[in-house]
Amino acid sequence: MLFLFFCIYIEAEAGLFLSHIRKPKRVRTAFSPAQLLQLEHAFENNHYVVGQERKELASALGLSETQVKVWFQNRRTKYKRVRAEEEMTRNLVVKLERRKAIEKKSRQQTSGHSKEDSKTVDYDAESSTDVEN
């Protein structure tokens, strides 16, 4: 038990020690509306910007190449997520429309059968024909 307490104490001390050595957490980049507009325009033209094109775009926007690279990675992820959500929505709409059509057809068939079932057929012995009432 004493050994376990000692290990926890050592880990806590090491954690405090390492927290002073670690680099501070990077501040999140806040893109200006003008930068976002240009990045979105570049994304519309090409979802992958590499090499000289990325270097020129970063320079024109006053950003680092890494910031541009990460923005494009994040934008591609968002693009794929949005497309998947749209596809799922389309599939749900199609399923609902099919279900409604089946239910409507079922109601029509059910109401059609009930009308036929309510009709009575009498046999007219003289004419040897069935007469509906």
PyMOL commands that set and color helices and strands:
alter all, ss='L'
color gray80, all
select helices_A, chain A and resi 2-21+33-45+51-61+65-118
alter helices_A, ss='H'
color red, helices_A
select strands_A, chain A and resi 121-124+129-132
alter strands_A, ss='S'
color yellow, strands_A
deselect
rebuild
show_as cartoon
